[in-house]
Every structure is written in C-alpha cells, then in structure tokens.
Amino acid sequence: MLLAEVVAASADVAATRSRSAKAARVAQVLRAAAPAEVPVVTSWLAGEPRQRKLGVGWRTLAGRRQAAREAAAAEQERSAPGLHVLAVDEALDRLATTSGPGSAARREALLDQLFAAADDDEGAFLVRLLTGELRQGALEGVVLDAVVAASGAPAALVRRAAMLTGSLPATAGAALAGGSPEAAVAALSAVGLEVGRPVHPMLASPGGSVADALADLGADVVVEPKLDGARIQVHLDRTAPDPSRRVRVWTRTLREITDGVPEIAAAALALPCRSAVLDGETLALDDDGRPRRFQDTMSRFGSAPGTLDDDDDDASRVLLSPFFFDLLHLDGCDLLDEPLEARLAALDGLLAAPEHAPLRMPGARRPDPGAAQAALAAALAAGHEGVVVKELASSYAAGRRGRAWQKVKPVHTLDLVVLAAEWGSGRRTGSLSNIHLGARDPDGGPPVMVGKTFKGMTDELLAWQTATFGQHAVAEPRWGVVLRPELVVEVALDGAQRSSRYPGGVALRFARVLRYRPDKTAADADDLDAVRALL
C-alpha cells in the first residue's frame, strides 16, 4: 500500500464530522492493506506512529521537510507518489533506534531521505504524525469501529481483544490476518490475559452522591476510598527466566515504570503466590500516614509541574505505598470475568497475612446508606478525594468507563486538555497564565473548547507553565501560545452553563486549576458529554 492512500484517507476522515463515515473510510483502507501493513496503517490512522517515541523534535522535522521542499522546488519537478507504507515504517524504526554519538546527524540524514521521497501532502502528513498533531478525528474508538466493520467480527470481541492486548494495531492485525469473519473470530477469541502484558484498566464514571450511586447500583456494593495517587498495575511471574522481569509495574497509560519503583516491586515479590496481576493505586504518605501532595507522588514517575525533576536526588527519597483493590489473575487462573466479589475474596486470601495486610485497599461491603455516607466522611477526613462505589456483581471491563464503578467527590472536577495559554498582565506579566480548556470530542474530533481559567495557579505553577509550554507549542501569536493537545489539567468547577460562545454549546462555571495530570494523556480526558452532564 502506498503512503499516498493513507494520506488521502486521513484527509477524508478529517473532512467529516460523522463518526460512522470516519469509521467506514478507515475500514475501507484496512481492507485494502496487506496483512503486514494493517498494524502500521491502524496506528497511523489512530494518530501516532507504531514506534511512538522517535527522539525527533518538531523543529527538526519542520526544518528537514522545508529543506526537502526547497530542493524539490529547485529541481522544478516531483516524482509521482511512490513511498510504500512498510518502507516508511522501516525508516521510522531506524529513527527510533538511532542513538549514541552522532545520532542527531544520522537522524537528520534519515529524515532528509524520507522527505526527499515524499510529495508535499505526504511530507505534511508525516510531520503531523510524528509530532502528534494528526488531529483527523480518528481516535481509538473510531478505529475500533473500523476494525469491526473491516473484519466482520463481533464488536464486543474486538474491543475485548484490544483491552487485553493493550494494543489497537496488534488487535487489528489479528482481526484481519485471516481474511474472513470466521478467521477473525478465531484469532480474537484466542486473545487472553497474559502475565507480563498490561491490560487497559477499568475506569470509574463520575457519580453525583453516595445516595445516587446506591440508588443506581443497589445494595450489593463495596465503597472504597478514592486515593489521591497514581494508578498502577503490577504483574508477578516467578517463572520468568530473567529475574529482572519477574515483577513489572505499569501506569494507567501502560507506561512501564518498574525500574523506578523498587519498593512496589519488593512488595509484590514478597506475596505468597507464583503469579498474579494486581490493580491498585500508589501514593506517597507522610509520617502520620496521611497522603502527601499529588505532585510528590508524581515526582517518582517523571517530572511533575512545579516539583522535583526525575533526576533530582530528593525524588528517590519519596517512598510510595501501594494499595491494591483488584486481582485479575492468580496462580494460572484468570479472574477478569469473575464478579468483583469473587475477585475481592481472592485478593483477601492473597493479602491475609499481617505483613501483607497494609497493601489491601480498605472498603465497606454492602453498607447501608448511613454506613456508606460514613465511609465517604472517613475517606475525606483521612485526606483522600472521596470514594468509589463498585457493584459487587461486575466483571472487570478493561479499558471501559462504565456505570458499575462510580466515583463520588465533594466537588465537581474534570480532566481537560490545555489548548492554549495567554500572557498574563499585572503581577503576572511575563508569565503564561490564562489557559484555554478543551474537552475530548466523543465523536473522535479534536478537543472542543469549553472555557478558560487563570484561577488556582501558584507562582510555582505559573513558572512551570511558562518554562514548559514552549515545548508543546505549535504557534506563538502575540497574545500567547497555541499548544498541541497533549497536556491534561484537573480543574474544579461549580458546574456548567449553556453558551453560544464555545462550539460545544457549553461553558465551565468558575473553573480553577487543581493540578496537572502527567499520568494521563489527552485520550483520558473527560469528554464533552461529561461537561454537558453538569448543566
């Protein structure tokens, strides 16, 4: 398949707002792709290269592309489009693996060769793809719909395979390799939980109040504290031949952090089992057992706004305490499809010994309304965000944000994407201050602006924004910077109101910044429907 065919499909997808039309166009391309090309094309049309990180910045890409365009203009002719998908993917593999002395020059030479072979549309597509700016409206949900349409496999089976593999391209490759719906069903049915391969975590939906959650879910629930920490997934496999791979730890975005959290790995290695997959939360505690600032926890996962850098010696002295609330696998037995009550019983058994009991997330099972409200009050008094109310009959819906788990907080909060920032005035002159906030488009388009705020920002945070936003800028008008939609910020707000000012028809009321969320991507941000629900 030619790169030009993917570029044309990307343009068609970007030109329509219809989710079904987007999915149909992507499905058309997937059907035409050879089996080896399907994972690559899937990844590109979902908006990112298969290699993810290539070690090349926007300025380098833009510079090399401009040089290629000038060379082509001097020659006054361009060859017909001839770049093939697998040839481009191979070039990106070389880019991703180029390192060591002289690597910058070698990367530039690889880019020069790639852009010299690309026509103008292909070059523009590659720059947007490699910089994360391919905002064509084909997010993961749309591409999953396309895989369903192209393969003929049941939607539930495709989605389950994507959740269990943690890879949309791998799922598409499996679904389309056999060339028939029957082959797709067989290949996807064979996908299961694999210790050592992370799955997308099950997510909780926002709930109104404890009473609302109980009315919705019934009495057969567990009420657990919602910790102000970072989601983790821990895999233990004592049979792994490499001792360093016997415990592995991932974040909610499936970024492996094993080497950076030795205390969590040690806690898992001490458990009385051969293999396990645990879901939980980790956070830093002070000497009284109360949670420290969220930024202190995130300092162990990389730089966090206004806090320690990853290589700061102080970061390594922030100890993390893991708390596990789910068990997905134990000693060769997968528990994903078991009800939560059975999974909790298995977790209770695994952590029964006194030395392991501190790892268990506390929870009130089948509480009456008064006890459930008391659980919320206790969680808040302990310094946590609120509670999560979970239906005991629910299976583990990996990667889904369903109603079976509901988070209850005393104030409304949303995770939104930062679209731009304005230069401040007065005492904030010289600082990037007022940020433009976007909600995720549920139909797969670019984030939809729903408001601005400059409230809640400390001097430390203002300094961080001013120093950091330039790294994410795509334009720098006189009033500020326009950013790639990749930074996620958590804001508190009093609600939402109808608005003709913003394209989504809704605006935030009295939004103020709580913190940035380096543990989340734009795909994890709340969508426009979540904002509208606050009307």
C-alpha positions in Angstrom: 0.0 0.0 0.0 1.2 3.5 -0.9 1.6 6.1 1.8 -0.5 8.4 -0.5 -3.5 6.1 0.0 -3.3 6.6 3.8 -2.8 10.3 3.4 -5.9 10.5 1.3 -7.9 8.5 3.8 -6.7 10.8 6.6 -7.8 13.8 4.7 -11.3 12.3 4.1 -11.6 11.4 7.8 -10.7 14.9 8.9 -13.2 16.4 6.4 -16.3 14.7 8.0 -17.9 15.1 11.5 -19.8 11.8 11.1 -18.4 9.1 13.3 -19.9 6.4 11.1 -18.4 7.9 8.0 -15.0 8.2 9.6 -15.1 4.5 10.6 -16.3 3.4 7.2 -13.4 5.3 5.5 -10.8 3.8 7.8 -12.4 0.3 7.3 -12.0 0.7 3.5 -8.3 1.4 3.9 -7.8 -1.6 6.3 -9.5 -3.9 3.9 -7.1 -2.8 1.1 -4.0 -3.2 3.3 -1.8 -6.3 3.2 -1.7 -8.3 6.5 1.8 -6.9 7.4 0.6 -3.4 6.7 -2.6 -3.5 8.8 -0.9 -2.8 12.2 1.0 0.2 10.7 -1.9 1.7 8.9 -4.1 1.2 12.0 -1.6 3.0 14.2 -1.2 5.9 11.8 -5.0 6.4 11.3 -5.3 6.4 15.1 -2.9 9.3 15.2 0.5 8.1 16.1 3.5 6.1 14.7 3.8 2.5 15.6 7.1 3.3 17.4 5.5 6.1 19.5 8.8 7.8 20.6 11.2 8.7 17.8 13.6 11.1 19.6 12.9 13.8 17.0 11.5 17.3 17.8 9.1 19.4 15.9 11.7 22.0 14.8 14.0 19.3 13.4 11.1 17.7 11.5 9.9 21.0 10.2 13.4 22.0 9.2 14.2 18.8 7.3 10.9 18.9 5.5 11.4 22.6 4.5 14.9 21.7 3.1 13.3 18.9 1.1 10.7 21.2 -0.3 13.3 23.8 -1.3 15.4 21.2 -3.0 12.3 19.9 -4.9 11.4 23.5 -6.0 14.9 24.0 -7.3 14.6 20.8 -9.4 11.1 22.1 -10.5 9.7 18.6 -10.7 8.4 15.9 -8.3 8.2 12.2 -9.0 4.8 10.5 -8.7 4.0 9.3 -5.2 5.9 6.1 -4.6 6.5 5.7 -0.9 5.2 2.5 0.5 3.8 2.0 4.0 6.2 -0.6 5.1 9.2 1.3 3.7 8.1 4.4 5.8 7.6 2.2 8.9 11.1 0.7 8.4 12.5 4.2 8.2 10.7 5.1 11.4 12.1 2.0 13.1 15.6 3.2 12.2 14.9 6.6 13.6 13.6 5.2 16.8 16.7 3.0 17.3 19.3 5.6 16.3 21.3 6.6 19.4 24.8 7.3 20.6 27.5 9.8 19.4 26.5 11.4 16.1 22.9 10.2 16.4 21.4 13.7 15.7 23.2 13.9 12.4 22.2 10.3 11.4 18.5 11.1 12.3 18.7 14.2 10.1 20.1 12.2 7.2 17.3 9.6 7.6 14.7 12.4 7.7 16.2 14.0 4.6 16.0 10.7 2.7 12.4 10.2 3.8 11.2 13.7 3.0 13.0 13.7 -0.3 11.0 10.7 -1.4 7.7 12.3 -0.2 5.4 14.6 -2.1 4.1 17.7 -0.4 1.0 16.1 1.1 2.9 13.1 2.3 5.5 15.3 3.9 2.9 17.4 5.7 1.2 14.2 6.9 4.5 12.7 8.2 5.3 15.9 10.2 1.8 15.9 11.8 2.0 12.2 12.5 5.5 12.4 14.1 4.6 15.4 16.2 1.3 14.2 17.5 -0.6 16.8 15.5 -2.6 14.5 13.3 -5.9 15.7 14.5 -8.0 13.9 11.9 -10.8 12.8 14.3 -10.0 9.0 14.2 -9.4 8.3 17.8 -9.2 4.8 19.2 -12.9 4.3 19.4 -13.5 5.2 15.8 -10.6 3.0 14.6 -12.0 0.1 16.7 -15.3 0.6 14.9 -13.4 0.4 11.7 -11.7 -2.9 12.7 -15.2 -4.3 13.5 -16.5 -3.3 10.1 -13.4 -4.4 8.1 -13.1 -7.8 9.9 -16.8 -8.8 10.4 -16.0 -9.9 13.9 -18.4 -9.0 16.8 -17.7 -5.6 18.3 -17.5 -7.0 21.8 -14.9 -9.5 20.8 -12.8 -6.8 19.0 -13.0 -4.5 22.0 -12.1 -7.2 24.5 -9.0 -8.2 22.5 -7.9 -4.5 22.3 -8.3 -4.2 26.0 -6.4 -7.4 26.8 -3.5 -6.8 24.4 -3.3 -3.1 25.2 -2.6 -2.6 21.5 -5.0 -1.4 18.9 -2.6 -2.2 16.0 -2.0 -5.7 17.3 -5.7 -6.3 17.6 -6.3 -5.0 14.0 -3.6 -7.3 12.8 -5.1 -10.3 14.4 -8.6 -9.5 13.3 -7.7 -9.0 9.6 -4.9 -11.5 9.1 -7.2 -14.4 8.2 -9.2 -12.5 5.6 -12.6 -13.8 6.8 -15.0 -13.1 9.8 -14.6 -16.7 10.9 -10.8 -16.4 11.0 -11.1 -13.1 12.8 -13.4 -14.6 15.5 -10.9 -17.5 16.0 -7.9 -15.2 16.3 -9.6 -12.7 18.6 -11.1 -15.4 20.8 -7.6 -16.8 21.4 -6.5 -13.5 22.9 -6.4 -13.7 26.7 -4.8 -12.1 29.7 -1.1 -12.7 29.7 1.0 -12.1 32.8 3.7 -9.6 31.7 1.5 -7.8 29.2 -0.6 -5.0 30.7 -4.3 -4.5 30.1 -6.1 -1.2 30.0 -7.5 -0.5 33.5 -11.2 -0.4 34.3 -12.3 3.1 35.0 -14.9 4.7 37.2 -17.6 7.1 36.0 -18.4 10.3 37.8 -21.2 9.9 40.3 -23.4 12.6 41.9 -23.5 11.5 45.5 -23.3 8.3 47.6 -27.1 8.2 47.8 -27.3 8.5 44.0 -24.7 5.7 43.5 -26.6 3.4 45.9 -29.9 4.1 44.1 -28.2 3.3 40.8 -26.2 0.2 41.8 -28.3 -1.2 44.6 -27.2 -2.5 48.0 -24.7 -5.1 46.7 -21.7 -2.8 46.5 -18.4 -2.1 48.1 -17.4 1.5 49.0 -13.6 2.2 48.9 -11.6 5.4 49.4 -10.6 7.2 46.2 -6.9 7.9 46.8 -5.2 10.9 45.5 -2.4 8.9 43.9 -1.4 7.2 40.7 -3.0 4.1 39.2 -0.7 1.1 38.9 -0.9 -2.4 37.5 1.5 -5.0 38.9 2.4 -8.3 37.2 4.3 -11.0 39.1 5.7 -14.1 37.4 8.2 -16.1 39.3 8.8 -18.4 36.3 10.2 -15.6 34.2 13.7 -16.7 33.2 15.1 -13.1 33.6 15.0 -12.3 37.3 14.6 -8.6 36.5 11.4 -9.3 34.6 9.6 -11.3 37.4 7.9 -8.2 38.6 6.7 -5.5 36.3 4.8 -2.3 37.0 2.8 -0.1 34.6 0.9 3.2 35.0 -2.7 3.7 33.8 -1.4 4.7 30.4 0.5 1.4 30.2 3.9 3.1 30.6 6.3 0.7 32.3 7.9 2.2 35.5 9.3 -1.0 37.1 12.9 0.3 37.5 11.7 3.5 39.1 9.6 1.9 41.9 11.7 -0.8 43.6 9.6 -0.6 46.8 6.5 -1.7 44.9 8.4 -4.5 43.1 9.7 -5.7 46.5 6.2 -5.8 48.0 4.9 -7.9 45.0 7.9 -10.3 45.3 7.0 -10.9 48.9 3.5 -12.2 48.1 2.7 -15.9 48.7 2.0 -16.9 45.1 3.6 -17.9 41.8 1.9 -15.4 39.5 -0.5 -12.5 39.9 -1.9 -9.4 38.2 -2.9 -6.7 40.7 -4.7 -3.5 40.1 -4.3 -0.6 42.6 -3.2 2.9 43.4 0.1 4.2 44.9 0.8 7.4 46.7 3.3 9.0 49.0 2.4 9.2 52.7 3.7 11.5 55.4 4.9 10.2 58.8 1.3 10.3 60.1 0.1 8.1 57.3 -1.8 10.9 55.5 -1.3 11.4 51.8 1.3 13.9 50.7 0.7 16.2 47.7 -0.1 14.6 44.5 2.9 16.2 43.0 5.1 14.4 45.5 3.8 11.1 44.2 4.2 12.1 40.6 7.8 13.1 41.2 8.6 9.4 41.2 7.0 8.9 37.7 8.9 11.7 36.0 8.8 15.5 36.4 5.6 16.9 37.7 4.5 20.5 37.4 6.3 22.7 40.0 8.0 19.8 41.7 11.1 17.7 41.5 12.7 16.6 38.3 13.1 12.9 37.6 16.8 13.0 38.2 16.5 15.0 41.4 18.0 13.1 44.4 15.1 14.1 46.5 12.6 12.3 44.2 14.2 9.0 45.1 13.6 9.7 48.8 9.8 10.0 48.3 8.6 6.5 49.2 5.5 5.1 47.5 2.9 3.0 49.3 0.9 0.6 47.1 -2.8 -0.2 47.8 -4.4 -3.0 45.8 -8.2 -3.1 45.2 -8.5 -5.8 42.5 -6.9 -9.1 41.4 -7.1 -10.1 37.7 -5.0 -13.2 37.8 -3.7 -15.6 40.5 -1.5 -18.7 40.0 -2.6 -19.5 36.5 -6.3 -18.6 36.9 -7.7 -15.6 35.1 -10.3 -13.7 37.2 -11.3 -11.0 34.7 -14.7 -12.5 34.0 -15.4 -13.3 37.7 -17.7 -11.0 39.6 -15.9 -8.4 41.7 -17.0 -10.2 44.9 -15.0 -13.3 43.9 -12.0 -11.2 42.9 -12.0 -9.4 46.2 -12.3 -12.8 48.0 -9.2 -14.0 46.2 -7.4 -10.7 47.0 -8.3 -11.0 50.6 -6.8 -14.5 50.7 -3.6 -13.4 49.0 -3.1 -10.5 51.4 -4.3 -12.3 54.5 -1.0 -12.4 56.3 -0.4 -9.5 58.7 2.7 -8.4 56.8 0.7 -8.0 53.6 -2.5 -6.5 55.1 -1.3 -2.9 54.7 -1.4 -3.5 50.9 -5.1 -4.0 50.9 -7.4 -1.1 50.0 -10.0 -0.8 52.8 -13.7 -1.0 51.8 -17.1 -1.2 53.3 -19.1 -4.1 51.7 -22.9 -3.9 51.4 -23.1 -0.8 53.7 -26.5 0.7 54.5 -26.9 4.3 53.4 -25.7 5.6 56.7 -22.6 3.4 56.7 -21.8 4.4 53.1 -22.0 8.1 53.9 -19.8 7.4 56.9 -17.2 5.8 54.6 -17.2 8.9 52.5 -16.7 11.1 55.6 -13.9 8.9 56.8 -12.1 9.0 53.5 -12.3 12.8 53.3 -11.1 13.0 56.9 -8.1 10.8 56.0 -7.1 13.3 53.3 -8.5 11.3 50.3 -10.5 12.6 47.4 -13.7 10.8 48.1 -14.9 7.2 47.5 -15.6 4.8 44.6 -18.8 2.8 44.8 -18.5 -0.6 43.0 -21.1 -3.1 42.1 -20.0 -6.5 43.5 -21.6 -8.4 40.6 -19.5 -6.6 38.0 -16.8 -8.3 35.9 -13.6 -6.4 35.1 -14.4 -4.3 32.0 -10.8 -3.5 31.0 -10.4 -0.1 29.4 -14.1 0.8 29.9 -15.6 3.7 31.9 -18.9 2.1 32.8 -21.6 2.7 35.5 -20.5 -0.4 37.5 -17.9 1.8 39.2 -18.8 5.3 40.3 -16.5 7.9 41.9 -18.1 10.3 44.4 -16.3 13.5 45.3 -17.5 16.5 47.3 -16.7 18.9 44.4 -17.0 18.7 40.7 -13.7 18.0 38.9 -12.9 17.5 35.3 -9.7 16.4 33.5 -9.4 18.7 30.5 -6.8 19.3 27.7 -4.9 22.6 27.6 -5.3 24.1 24.1 -3.5 27.4 24.6 -2.3 30.0 27.1 -2.3 33.8 27.2 0.4 36.0 28.6 -0.6 37.5 31.9 -0.9 41.1 33.0 -0.2 43.0 36.2 1.8 40.9 38.6 1.6 38.0 36.1 3.3 40.0 33.3 5.9 37.7 31.6 4.1 34.5 32.7 1.8 32.3 30.7 -1.3 32.5 32.7 -4.9 32.2 31.4 -5.2 28.7 29.9 -7.8 27.6 27.3 -9.5 24.3 28.2 -10.8 21.6 25.9 -13.0 18.6 26.5 -12.5 15.4 24.4 -14.8 15.1 21.4 -16.8 11.9 21.9 -17.1 11.6 18.1 -13.3 11.5 17.7 -12.6 15.1 16.6 -10.1 17.5 18.1 -10.8 18.7 21.7 -13.7 21.2 22.0 -13.0 24.4 23.9 -15.2 24.8 26.9 -13.7 27.7 28.8 -10.6 29.5 30.2 -9.2 30.0 33.6 -6.3 31.7 35.4 -7.6 30.8 38.9 -5.8 28.5 41.3 -2.4 29.0 39.9 0.5 29.4 42.3 3.7 31.3 41.4 5.4 28.0 41.2 2.8 26.7 38.7 3.0 29.8 36.6 6.7 29.5 36.4 6.3 25.8 35.3 3.8 26.7 32.6 6.0 29.5 31.2 9.0 27.2 31.1 7.2 24.2 29.8 4.5 25.3 27.3 7.0 26.3 24.6 8.0 22.6 24.3 4.4 21.8 23.3 3.7 24.9 21.1 2.5 24.8 17.5 2.1 28.6 17.2 3.2 31.6 19.2 0.8 34.6 18.4 1.4 37.8 20.2 -1.2 37.0 22.9 0.4 33.7 24.0 1.0 30.1 22.7 -1.2 27.6 21.0 -0.4 24.1 22.2 -0.5 20.5 20.9 -3.5 18.9 22.7 -1.5 16.7 25.0 -1.3 18.3 28.4 -4.1 17.3 30.8 -5.1 19.5 33.7 -7.5 18.8 36.5 -9.9 21.6 37.3 -12.5 22.1 40.0 -15.7 23.9 38.9 -19.1 25.0 40.2 -20.9 23.4 37.2 -21.6 24.3 33.6 -23.9 26.6 31.7 -25.2 26.8 28.2 -23.1 29.1 26.0 -23.2 30.4 22.4 -19.6 31.4 22.7 -18.0 28.0 22.6 -18.5 25.4 19.8 -19.8 22.7 22.1 -22.6 24.9 23.4 -21.5 24.7 27.0 -19.1 26.6 29.2 -17.5 25.9 32.6 -18.6 27.9 35.6 -15.8 29.2 37.9 -13.2 26.8 36.9 -9.9 26.8 38.9 -6.8 24.7 38.4 -6.1 21.9 40.9 -3.1 20.3 39.3 -1.7 18.9 36.1 -2.0 15.2 35.4 1.2 13.9 33.8 -0.2 10.4 34.4 -2.9 11.0 31.8 -3.0 11.5 28.1 -5.5 13.5 26.1 -7.3 10.3 25.4 -8.0 10.0 29.1 -9.5 13.5 29.4 -13.2 13.9 30.1 -15.4 14.3 27.1 -17.9 16.9 26.1 -20.8 14.8 27.3 -19.3 14.9 30.9 -19.3 18.7 30.8 -22.9 18.8 29.4 -23.9 16.4 32.2 -23.1 19.3 34.7 -25.7 21.6 33.1 
